[in-house]
Amino acid sequence: MFYSVWGHGLTDNLRYLWFLTSDAFKQRFHDLPVVYISWWKGAAGKENFIELLKIMGIDINLMRLVDKPTQFENIILPDESFYCTETTEREFTAEYREMIERVRSFALKNRTPSAKKIYYLYGRRQYGEERLAEYFRSKGY
């Protein structure tokens, strides 16, 4: 299941995409289609997902959306590279950290100059958010 929302993209999507950048995938499975199901319906909303794939260096032409009941002879489901456990709050593998570093490097290379003071609203009304937004507005954000 892939999500088009950036926050989920950086947590939920990246935890599985690591395999597509691995040597094992590149050597043994690079010419096989990669199937997925998605949270969004239709074309709207998947731009973030496609952008994330491009940033990771993943060939989007290999990706195949499964949107109806389908059968496969074999399926490889990669293990998660970021997860929460009962004993630890979060665990990140080296592969996950590498993918985050790819996103970070891309952002640093492709950022554009902007204002010094920015406050991003969640976008939907959250309890107390207007008060917080007003505070930041009063400080020049």
Phi, psi and chi 1 to 4 in degrees:
 res  aa     phi    psi   chi1   chi2   chi3   chi4
   1 MET       -  121.4  171.2   74.3   78.2      -
   2 PHE  -112.8  143.0  -73.4  127.0      -      -
   3 TYR  -109.8  149.3  -62.6   91.0      -      -
   4 SER   -95.6   -7.7   62.8      -      -      -
   5 VAL   -79.6  131.0  179.3      -      -      -
   6 TRP   -54.3  -44.3  -88.8  116.1      -      -
   7 GLY   -58.4  -47.8      -      -      -      -
   8 HIS   -67.7  -34.1  -72.2  -74.9      -      -
   9 GLY   -59.7  -39.3      -      -      -      -
  10 LEU   -78.4  -18.9  -66.0  176.0      -      -
  11 THR  -107.7  -65.1   54.3      -      -      -
  12 ASP   -67.2  -43.8  -60.8  -38.8      -      -
  13 ASN   -73.5  -46.0  -66.1   -7.5      -      -
  14 LEU   -62.7  -27.7  -80.2 -174.5      -      -
  15 ARG   -63.2  -21.3   66.9  175.0   49.7  176.8
  16 TYR  -108.1  -24.6  -64.7  107.6      -      -
  17 LEU   -69.0  -17.9  -69.2  175.9      -      -
  18 TRP   -52.0  -36.4   69.8  -90.0      -      -
  19 PHE   -64.0  -32.8 -176.9   67.7      -      -
  20 LEU   -70.5  -14.3  -58.6  179.0      -      -
  21 THR  -104.4    1.5   65.1      -      -      -
  22 SER   -79.7  157.0   71.2      -      -      -
  23 ASP   -62.1  -38.8  -70.2  -23.5      -      -
  24 ALA   -58.6  -44.8      -      -      -      -
  25 PHE   -65.6  -46.2  177.2   79.2      -      -
  26 LYS   -62.4  -34.4  -68.6  174.7 -175.3  174.4
  27 GLN   -83.8  -39.2  -67.8  169.7    4.6      -
  28 ARG  -107.1  -28.1  -62.9 -178.8   60.6 -159.2
  29 PHE  -126.1    6.3  -51.4  108.9      -      -
  30 HIS   -57.9  -24.1   63.5   88.2      -      -
  31 ASP   -99.3    4.6   57.0  -17.3      -      -
  32 LEU   -93.1  148.2  -62.9  176.2      -      -
  33 PRO   -69.2  150.2   22.0  -29.1      -      -
  34 VAL  -108.8  116.5  175.9      -      -      -
  35 VAL   -99.8  149.6  -62.6      -      -      -
  36 TYR  -153.7  160.8   66.7   96.2      -      -
  37 ILE  -113.4  156.7   57.7  175.6      -      -
  38 SER  -129.7  157.9   73.4      -      -      -
  39 TRP   -77.8  -33.5  173.5   77.4      -      -
  40 TRP   -84.2  158.8   66.7   89.0      -      -
  41 LYS  -112.1  136.1  -59.4  -68.2 -178.5 -153.2
  42 GLY    71.6 -164.6      -      -      -      -
  43 ALA   -78.4  -29.1      -      -      -      -
  44 ALA   -64.0  131.8      -      -      -      -
  45 GLY    99.1  -15.6      -      -      -      -
  46 LYS   -88.6   -0.2   69.2  178.6  178.4 -179.9
  47 GLU   -58.8  -41.0  -62.1   83.9   16.1      -
  48 ASN   -62.9  -40.3  -70.3  -19.8      -      -
  49 PHE   -64.5  -44.9  176.8   63.5      -      -
  50 ILE   -64.7  -40.6  -69.2  170.9      -      -
  51 GLU   -61.9  -41.9 -177.7   67.6   19.0      -
  52 LEU   -62.6  -42.7 -176.4   61.4      -      -
  53 LEU   -59.6  -43.6  -66.9  174.8      -      -
  54 LYS   -63.1  -43.3  -71.7  178.4 -177.6  177.1
  55 ILE   -59.9  -37.2  -68.9  169.5      -      -
  56 MET   -76.8   -9.8  -67.0  -62.9  111.6      -
  57 GLY    79.8   23.8      -      -      -      -
  58 ILE   -93.2  131.9  -64.3  168.7      -      -
  59 ASP   -70.3  109.0 -176.9   -0.2      -      -
  60 ILE   -69.2  -15.8   61.0  171.4      -      -
  61 ASN   -70.9  -17.8  -64.9  -44.9      -      -
  62 LEU   -80.3  -18.8  -69.5  177.0      -      -
  63 MET   -76.5  132.6  -53.9  -60.1  -74.3      -
  64 ARG  -130.0  117.0  -57.5  -72.4 -176.2  -95.1
  65 LEU   -74.4  130.1  173.3   63.3      -      -
  66 VAL  -100.6  111.5  174.9      -      -      -
  67 ASP  -124.1   15.0   57.3   -0.6      -      -
  68 LYS  -152.2  162.5   60.4 -174.9  177.2 -160.8
  69 PRO   -53.9  130.4  -25.9   34.7      -      -
  70 THR  -142.7  149.6  -53.0      -      -      -
  71 GLN  -119.4  147.0  -72.5 -175.1  -34.4      -
  72 PHE  -133.9  149.4  -62.9   96.4      -      -
  73 GLU   -70.7  -41.5 -171.3  172.0  -40.0      -
  74 ASN  -138.1  145.8  -66.7  -59.9      -      -
  75 ILE  -134.9  133.2  -64.7  177.3      -      -
  76 ILE  -108.3  118.6  -62.3  171.4      -      -
  77 LEU  -111.6  109.9 -177.4   62.2      -      -
  78 PRO   -67.9  151.2   21.6  -27.1      -      -
  79 ASP   -69.6  159.1 -162.4    3.3      -      -
  80 GLU   -73.4  148.3  -62.5  177.2   22.8      -
  81 SER  -109.8    0.3   61.1      -      -      -
  82 PHE  -145.5  126.7  158.9   71.4      -      -
  83 TYR  -159.4  163.5   47.9   90.9      -      -
  84 CYS  -109.3  141.5  -61.4      -      -      -
  85 THR  -124.1  172.6   66.0      -      -      -
  86 GLU   -70.9  -31.4  -69.2 -178.9   26.1      -
  87 THR   -89.8  -23.1   57.8      -      -      -
  88 THR  -129.7  153.7   61.2      -      -      -
  89 GLU   -68.5  -49.8 -168.6  170.6  -49.7      -
  90 ARG  -145.7  148.4  -66.0 -177.9 -175.1  106.6
  91 GLU  -130.6  134.3  -68.6 -159.9   25.3      -
  92 PHE  -121.5  130.3  -54.5   93.2      -      -
  93 THR   -84.2  169.0   64.2      -      -      -
  94 ALA   -61.1  -35.2      -      -      -      -
  95 GLU   -65.1  -39.8  -68.6   82.5    1.4      -
  96 TYR   -66.0  -45.1 -175.6   79.2      -      -
  97 ARG   -60.8  -37.5  -69.3  175.9 -167.4  -85.7
  98 GLU   -63.7  -40.6  179.7 -176.7  -44.5      -
  99 MET   -68.5  -40.1  -63.4 -163.0   83.8      -
 100 ILE   -62.3  -39.3  -69.5  -66.3      -      -
 101 GLU   -64.3  -35.5 -175.9   55.5   34.5      -
 102 ARG   -63.0  -44.2  -76.4 -174.1 -167.9 -165.8
 103 VAL   -63.4  -44.8  171.8      -      -      -
 104 ARG   -61.2  -47.1 -178.1 -179.8  173.1  -84.1
 105 SER   -61.3  -42.5  -65.2      -      -      -
 106 PHE   -60.5  -45.2  177.3   85.5      -      -
 107 ALA   -63.0  -42.3      -      -      -      -
 108 LEU   -66.0  -37.8  -71.2  173.0      -      -
 109 LYS   -74.4  -27.4  -71.4  177.6 -169.8  169.4
 110 ASN  -113.1    9.6  -65.6  -75.6      -      -
 111 ARG   -73.7  155.3   68.0 -178.5  171.5 -174.6
 112 THR  -116.1  148.2   55.6      -      -      -
 113 PRO   -59.3  142.5  -18.7   28.0      -      -
 114 SER  -144.7 -178.8   62.5      -      -      -
 115 ALA   -61.1  154.2      -      -      -      -
 116 LYS   -74.6  -34.6  -62.6  -81.7 -175.1 -153.7
 117 LYS  -113.3  110.0  -67.7 -177.0  172.6 -175.0
 118 ILE  -130.8  134.7  -60.8  174.8      -      -
 119 TYR  -124.7  119.3  170.5   67.5      -      -
 120 TYR   -94.4  124.1  -68.7  102.2      -      -
 121 LEU   -79.9  152.6  -66.1  170.9      -      -
 122 TYR   -62.9  -33.1 -177.5   67.3      -      -
 123 GLY   108.2  -28.7      -      -      -      -
 124 ARG  -114.9  151.5  -71.8 -178.3  -97.1  161.4
 125 ARG   -61.8  121.8  -66.9 -125.0  179.2 -121.8
 126 GLN  -114.5  149.4  -59.9  -65.3  -47.4      -
 127 TYR   -58.0  122.1 -179.1   74.8      -      -
 128 GLY    81.9   -2.0      -      -      -      -
 129 GLU   -68.2  -37.6 -176.4  177.4   39.1      -
 130 GLU   -61.6  -38.8 -174.8   53.2   41.6      -
 131 ARG   -64.6  -41.9 -161.9  169.1  139.4 -155.3
 132 LEU   -66.0  -41.9 -174.8   59.1      -      -
 133 ALA   -62.0  -42.1      -      -      -      -
 134 GLU   -62.9  -40.0 -174.7   55.1   41.3      -
 135 TYR   -59.2  -49.2  168.8   79.8      -      -
 136 PHE   -64.0  -38.9  -79.6  111.6      -      -
 137 ARG   -58.6  -41.0  -86.3 -170.7 -143.4   97.4
 138 SER   -67.5  -19.5   73.3      -      -      -
 139 LYS   -97.5    6.4  -61.8  -64.4 -178.7 -173.4
 140 GLY    90.3   17.1      -      -      -      -
 141 TYR   -89.7      -  -75.6   78.4      -      -
